[in-house]
Amino acid sequence: MKKYNLIKISVITLFLVLVSCDDILDESPDNRTEIDSLEKISELLVNAYPQALYTPFLEPMSDNADDKSFSAEESRLNDFMYEWGDFFDNDEDTPTFYWNGAYEAISQANQALASLDELGVIDVNQRGEALLCRAYAHFMLVSIFAKAYNPSTASSDLGIAYITEPETTLLPQYTRHTVQEVYDNIETDLVEGLKYIGNDLNYSEPKFHFTTRGANAFASRFYLVKGDWQKVIDYSNEVLGSGSGVNDLRDYENDYRVAGLSYSERALRFSSTLEPANLLITVGSSVYSRNHASLRFQLSGDLARELFFNGNAAGLAWSETVFGQDLFFNVPKYDEYFRTTNQAAGIGLVFVQTPILTTDETMFNRAEAYAMLGEFQLAADDLNTLLSVKSEGYTSAAVLSTDDITTNFGIDSDFYTPHYQIPANALPFVNVILQTKRSVFYNEGLRWFDMKRHDIVVEHERQLTPSVSETLTLPKGDNRRALQIPTEAQSRGILPNPR
């Protein structure tokens, strides 16, 4: 289909303007290019987003991974993360690679802000974008490498280094702020950034940058973690409007299944700028598109039945199609973009384009917030809207009433234990929302953040021999829920996480 070829061309064009960045802790500040115009600042901000993926190391830590047996492809990263181990290699798709990519993005954002100050320019879109980029990268770092936010312990829990100035010395030393300090700084940058951000039409591909809707989607996610339910709703409404917002969701039924998209077309559409659900898209150096279907600790047959084959909360089949069988079950969400660096040798760099903020996530956030505030009909309305575009043959007969949810989706009160109390009458709604979200966002990494936020126990089965297996358990409150600080950062003064 021609429209997908155009997408690939636009992505390749984007790669050509990407500026190579060294590790934030290794880069010499004397090598900086002079940034003396808004146009150059806009070019700088192309790189203010982490050019790395978190899904390859977060998904196997969650309950979205299972042992497919010895016959599946082995990977050290996949193996370590399935057992919640400390993995320190710095290749693509690793925690260290993401750490470096996030701090490189922060470095670009800080330089953009400093350059704007030098130009004496305040009220411009670039300032809003830079502040939001800085907030987002720090938010992802603290979400991955620190304990889950808990206001009762955040003032003493170790966070990450929150960096707000360009480097002016070689190999500077950094110290960790507390989780509370990091969240306070994120909120300051987020609120300030929202004042200036706009739908900047000067960018040829605006979905690769924060726009008003993308910024509000980020705010929706941030306040969901903090448990500020009214703000979740308010910011979500800025993205979705106060109505159903169904036209902006990922319509797996009509745009994917009924449209008859092939495997590759689905993967392309999933991360494309043409998909209305995608609010912010990034491109990361990654080989995940090559091996995610075959990795040992991924989507087993048993897990595929649990997440997909047995249907959804509406009692219907999912429109989100699982491809392959046995050792290769997967959902097409990743497509590779290869940039040749040596034509004669046939070598180059591998990239994956992926959405990191979507309307779907925003509606799930709003539904959970409605449930927490006791607005059960509104929560059910959002859930039904989401299911309507992700189910085969959805009709009014499939609509879940509040009584249906209360009766059919109860769960033990100790299953979800976030830093706030979930009212007993809200628990079935939170449960069905999160279970539906789990399937919808399979293999996108978001499940881990929900499991961490709600401190959900994780159990992984692992085969030791063809006839013997063991159960691995990640209990509530386990320190391994905070990934270990990379060794190179530890060597420069960053304290490690307790183990």
C-alpha positions in Angstrom: 0.0 0.0 0.0 1.5 3.3 -1.1 0.7 5.2 2.1 2.9 3.0 4.1 5.8 3.5 1.8 5.4 7.2 2.4 5.7 6.6 6.1 9.0 4.8 5.6 10.3 7.6 3.5 9.4 10.2 6.2 11.1 8.1 8.9 14.2 7.7 6.9 14.2 11.5 6.3 13.9 12.0 10.0 16.9 9.8 10.6 19.0 12.0 8.4 18.6 14.9 10.7 19.2 13.1 13.9 22.3 14.4 15.7 24.5 11.8 17.2 24.9 12.3 21.0 27.5 10.9 23.3 26.8 9.6 26.8 25.8 12.6 28.9 28.5 11.7 31.4 31.2 11.4 28.7 30.5 14.4 26.4 32.9 17.3 26.4 31.0 20.5 26.7 33.6 22.3 24.6 32.4 20.5 21.5 28.9 22.2 21.5 27.6 23.8 18.3 26.5 27.4 18.8 22.7 27.5 18.9 21.8 31.1 17.9 18.3 30.8 16.3 14.9 29.3 16.9 15.4 27.1 13.9 18.6 25.6 15.4 16.8 25.1 18.7 14.0 23.2 16.9 16.7 21.0 15.3 18.2 20.4 18.7 14.9 19.3 20.1 14.6 16.5 17.5 17.0 14.7 19.9 15.3 15.7 23.1 13.4 12.4 23.2 15.0 9.1 24.4 16.2 7.3 21.3 15.8 3.9 23.0 13.1 1.4 23.8 12.1 0.3 27.3 9.8 -2.5 26.2 12.5 -5.2 25.6 13.6 -5.1 29.2 10.3 -4.2 31.0 7.9 -6.6 29.3 9.7 -9.8 30.4 9.6 -8.5 34.0 5.8 -8.3 34.0 3.0 -10.9 33.9 2.9 -10.5 30.1 5.8 -12.9 29.8 5.9 -16.7 30.1 8.4 -19.5 29.4 7.9 -20.9 25.9 10.4 -23.7 26.6 13.9 -24.6 25.7 13.1 -24.6 22.0 12.6 -20.8 21.9 15.4 -18.3 21.2 17.6 -17.6 24.2 18.7 -14.1 25.0 20.8 -12.9 28.0 18.7 -9.8 28.4 15.4 -11.6 28.1 16.6 -14.2 30.6 17.9 -11.8 33.2 14.9 -9.6 33.1 12.5 -12.5 33.4 14.2 -13.3 36.7 14.3 -9.6 37.7 18.1 -9.7 37.6 20.6 -6.8 37.4 21.7 -6.5 33.8 24.6 -4.1 33.0 25.4 -4.6 29.3 25.0 -1.4 27.3 23.8 -2.8 24.0 20.6 -1.7 22.3 17.4 -2.5 24.2 19.1 -2.8 27.6 18.4 -0.7 30.8 21.8 1.0 30.5 21.1 1.9 26.9 17.8 3.5 27.9 19.4 5.3 30.8 22.0 6.8 28.5 19.4 7.7 25.9 17.2 9.5 28.4 20.0 11.5 29.8 21.2 12.4 26.3 17.6 13.7 25.7 17.8 15.7 28.9 21.1 17.2 27.8 19.5 18.3 24.5 16.5 19.8 26.3 18.7 21.7 28.8 20.9 23.1 26.0 17.7 24.2 24.2 16.5 26.0 27.3 19.8 27.7 27.9 20.0 28.8 24.3 16.5 30.3 24.5 17.6 32.2 27.6 20.6 33.5 25.8 18.4 34.6 22.9 16.0 36.3 25.4 13.1 34.4 24.1 10.4 33.1 26.5 6.9 32.6 25.2 7.6 30.2 22.3 6.7 26.6 21.5 10.3 25.5 21.8 10.5 26.4 25.5 7.4 24.3 26.1 8.7 21.4 24.2 12.1 21.5 25.9 10.5 21.6 29.4 8.2 18.8 28.6 11.0 16.7 27.1 13.1 17.2 30.2 10.1 16.3 32.4 9.3 13.2 30.4 12.8 11.8 30.3 13.2 12.3 34.0 9.8 10.8 34.6 10.7 7.6 32.7 14.0 7.3 34.5 12.5 7.6 38.0 9.7 5.2 37.0 12.2 2.6 35.9 15.2 3.1 38.2 13.6 4.1 41.5 10.8 2.8 43.8 7.2 3.4 42.9 5.9 6.8 44.0 4.5 6.8 47.5 4.0 10.1 49.2 4.6 8.6 52.7 8.1 7.4 51.7 9.0 9.6 48.7 11.0 12.1 50.7 13.5 9.4 51.7 13.4 7.0 48.8 16.3 7.3 46.3 15.2 8.9 43.0 17.5 9.8 40.1 19.6 12.8 39.4 17.4 15.6 38.1 19.6 17.7 35.8 18.5 21.2 34.8 21.6 22.8 33.4 23.9 22.1 30.5 27.2 20.6 31.5 30.1 23.1 31.9 32.7 20.7 33.2 34.2 17.5 31.9 32.8 14.3 33.5 30.7 16.1 36.3 29.7 14.2 39.4 26.0 13.8 40.1 24.0 12.8 43.2 20.5 11.3 43.4 17.6 13.4 44.4 14.8 11.8 46.4 11.7 10.5 44.6 9.7 13.4 46.0 12.2 16.0 44.7 12.2 14.3 41.3 8.4 14.3 41.1 8.3 18.0 42.3 10.7 19.0 39.6 8.8 17.0 36.9 5.6 18.7 37.9 7.2 22.1 37.8 8.5 21.5 34.3 5.3 19.8 33.1 3.0 22.7 34.3 5.4 25.3 33.0 5.8 23.5 29.7 2.1 23.3 29.2 1.9 27.1 29.2 4.0 27.4 26.1 3.4 24.2 24.1 1.3 24.4 21.0 0.5 22.4 17.9 3.6 23.7 16.0 3.0 23.4 12.3 6.6 24.3 11.5 7.5 20.7 12.1 7.1 18.5 9.0 6.2 15.6 11.4 4.5 17.1 14.5 3.8 13.7 16.0 7.5 13.3 16.7 7.2 16.3 19.0 5.1 17.3 22.0 2.0 19.0 20.9 -0.9 20.2 23.1 -2.6 16.9 23.0 0.6 14.9 23.6 1.5 17.1 26.5 -1.9 16.7 28.2 -1.6 12.9 27.7 1.7 13.0 29.5 0.1 15.0 32.3 -2.7 12.4 32.5 -0.2 9.6 33.0 1.8 11.6 35.6 -1.2 12.4 37.8 -2.4 8.9 37.5 0.8 7.8 39.3 0.3 10.5 41.9 -3.3 9.5 42.4 -4.7 13.0 41.7 -7.9 11.8 40.1 -9.5 15.0 39.2 -6.4 16.2 37.4 -6.2 12.9 35.5 -9.8 13.6 34.3 -9.1 17.2 33.5 -6.0 16.6 31.4 -7.5 13.6 29.7 -10.5 15.7 28.7 -8.1 18.1 27.1 -7.0 15.2 24.9 -10.3 13.4 24.4 -12.9 16.0 25.0 -15.7 15.3 27.4 -17.5 12.9 25.0 -16.7 9.4 23.9 -13.6 10.3 21.8 -14.1 7.1 19.9 -12.9 8.5 16.5 -9.5 9.2 18.0 -8.9 5.7 19.4 -7.0 2.8 17.8 -9.8 1.1 15.9 -8.5 -2.5 15.7 -11.8 -3.7 14.4 -12.4 -1.4 11.3 -8.9 0.0 10.5 -7.0 -3.3 11.1 -9.1 -6.5 11.0 -12.0 -5.5 8.7 -9.6 -3.5 6.5 -7.7 -6.8 6.0 -4.3 -5.4 6.8 -1.4 -7.9 6.5 1.1 -8.5 9.3 3.5 -6.0 7.9 0.8 -3.4 7.2 -0.5 -3.7 10.8 3.0 -3.2 12.2 3.5 -0.1 10.0 0.1 1.3 10.8 0.6 0.7 14.5 3.4 3.2 14.8 2.6 5.5 11.9 1.7 9.2 12.0 -1.5 8.3 10.1 -2.8 6.4 13.1 -5.1 8.9 15.0 -4.4 7.2 18.3 -0.7 8.1 18.2 0.0 11.4 20.0 3.8 11.1 20.4 6.1 8.8 18.5 9.8 8.2 19.0 12.5 6.4 17.0 15.0 4.3 18.9 18.0 2.3 18.0 16.8 -1.3 18.6 16.8 -4.8 17.3 13.6 -5.7 19.0 11.6 -6.0 15.8 13.9 -8.9 14.8 13.5 -11.1 17.9 10.5 -10.2 20.0 8.4 -13.0 18.4 10.9 -15.7 19.0 12.3 -14.9 22.4 11.9 -17.6 25.0 10.3 -15.5 27.7 7.5 -13.8 25.8 4.0 -14.8 24.6 3.5 -18.6 25.3 0.4 -20.5 24.2 -1.0 -20.4 27.7 -0.5 -16.7 28.0 -1.9 -16.1 24.5 -5.1 -17.8 25.7 -5.3 -15.8 28.8 -4.7 -12.4 27.1 -6.3 -13.0 23.7 -7.8 -16.3 22.7 -10.4 -16.5 25.5 -11.9 -13.2 24.5 -12.3 -9.9 26.4 -14.5 -8.4 29.1 -17.3 -7.8 26.6 -17.4 -11.6 25.9 -16.2 -11.1 22.4 -13.1 -12.0 20.4 -10.3 -9.4 20.3 -9.8 -7.6 16.9 -6.2 -7.3 17.8 -4.8 -10.4 16.0 -2.2 -12.7 17.3 0.0 -14.1 14.5 2.2 -17.1 14.5 1.9 -20.2 16.6 3.5 -22.1 19.5 7.0 -20.6 19.7 6.2 -17.5 17.7 2.9 -16.1 18.9 3.1 -12.3 18.6 1.1 -9.1 17.9 2.5 -7.0 15.0 3.6 -3.7 16.6 7.2 -3.4 15.5 8.8 -2.7 12.2 12.4 -2.2 11.4 14.0 0.7 9.7 17.5 0.1 8.5 19.9 3.0 7.8 22.9 1.8 5.8 26.3 3.2 6.9 28.5 1.1 4.6 26.9 0.2 1.3 29.7 -2.1 0.2 29.7 -4.1 3.4 26.0 -4.1 3.7 26.0 -2.8 7.3 24.1 -0.1 9.1 22.0 0.9 12.0 18.7 -0.6 13.0 15.8 1.5 14.3 12.3 0.9 15.5 9.6 3.6 15.5 7.1 3.3 18.4 4.3 5.4 19.9 4.9 6.4 23.5 1.7 8.4 24.2 -1.7 7.5 22.8 -5.3 8.4 23.1 -6.1 4.8 24.2 -3.8 5.1 27.2 -5.4 8.5 28.1 -8.9 7.0 28.0 -7.8 4.1 30.2 -6.3 6.7 32.6 -9.6 8.6 32.7 -11.7 5.5 33.2 -9.5 4.5 36.2 -9.8 8.0 37.7 -13.6 8.0 37.3 -13.7 4.7 39.1 -11.6 6.0 42.0 -13.9 9.0 42.3 -17.0 6.8 42.4 -18.2 7.9 38.9 -18.9 4.3 37.9 -21.1 4.9 34.9 -18.6 7.3 33.4 -15.8 4.6 34.0 -18.0 2.0 32.4 -18.7 4.3 29.4 -15.0 4.8 28.7 -14.4 1.1 29.1 -17.2 0.2 26.7 -16.0 2.8 24.2 -12.5 1.2 24.2 -14.0 -2.3 23.8 -16.2 -1.2 21.0 -13.3 -0.6 18.6 -11.2 -3.5 19.8 -13.8 -6.3 19.6 -15.2 -8.4 16.7 -18.9 -7.9 16.1 -19.4 -5.4 18.9 -23.1 -4.4 19.3 -25.2 -2.8 22.1 -25.7 -6.3 23.5 -22.1 -6.4 24.5 -22.2 -3.1 26.6 -21.1 -3.7 30.2 -23.4 -2.1 32.8 -22.1 -1.1 36.2 -23.9 -4.1 37.6 -22.2 -6.4 35.2 -18.8 -5.1 36.2 -19.6 -5.2 39.9 -20.9 -8.8 39.7 -18.3 -10.3 37.3 -15.0 -8.6 38.0 -14.5 -8.6 41.7 -11.0 -9.5 43.0 -9.3 -9.9 46.4 -8.7 -6.6 48.0 -4.9 -7.4 48.5 -4.3 -7.9 44.8 -3.9 -4.2 44.0 -2.1 -2.3 46.8 -1.0 1.1 45.5 -0.1 4.0 47.8 -3.7 5.0 48.1 -6.8 3.0 49.2 -9.1 1.6 46.5 -12.7 1.7 47.7 -14.3 -1.7 47.8 -17.1 -0.7 45.4 -14.4 0.7 42.9 -12.3 -2.4 43.0 -14.1 -4.4 40.3 -14.0 -1.4 38.0 -10.2 -0.9 38.5 -9.7 -4.6 38.0 -11.6 -4.8 34.6 -10.0 -1.6 33.4 -6.5 -2.8 34.2 -7.0 -6.3 32.8 -8.4 -4.9 29.6 -5.5 -2.4 29.4 -3.1 -5.3 29.9 -4.2 -7.0 26.7 -4.6 -3.8 24.6 -1.0 -2.7 25.5 0.6 -6.1 25.3 4.3 -5.9 24.4 4.5 -2.1 24.7 6.0 -2.1 28.2 3.1 -0.2 29.9 2.0 -3.3 31.9 5.1 -3.1 34.1 4.3 0.5 35.2 0.8 -0.6 36.2 2.2 -3.6 38.1 4.7 -1.4 39.8 2.1 1.3 40.7 -0.3 -1.2 42.1 2.5 -3.4 43.7 1.1 -6.5 42.0 2.8 -9.8 42.8 4.5 -11.4 39.7 4.9 -15.1 39.3 7.0 -16.6 36.5 7.3 -20.3 35.6 10.6 -21.4 34.4 11.5 -24.8 33.0 14.7 -26.3 34.5 14.5 -29.5 32.5 11.8 -30.7 30.0 9.9 -32.3 32.9 10.8 -30.0 35.9 10.0 -26.4 36.4 10.2 -23.8 39.2 8.1 -20.8 40.2 9.9 -17.5 40.5 8.1 -14.8 42.6 8.5 -11.1 42.8 6.7 -10.2 46.1 5.1 -6.9 46.9 7.6 -4.2 47.9 10.6 -6.1 46.5 13.6 -3.9 45.9 14.1 -5.5 42.4 11.0 -3.5 41.2 13.5 -0.6 40.9 16.0 -1.6 38.2 19.6 -1.2 39.3 21.6 1.9 38.4 24.0 1.3 35.5 27.5 0.5 36.7 29.0 3.4 34.6 26.7 5.8 36.5 27.6 4.2 39.8 31.3 4.8 39.0 30.6 8.5 38.9 28.9 8.9 42.2 25.4 7.7 41.7 24.4 5.5 44.6 23.1 2.0 43.7 19.6 0.8 44.6 19.4 -1.5 47.6 19.2 -5.2 46.9 
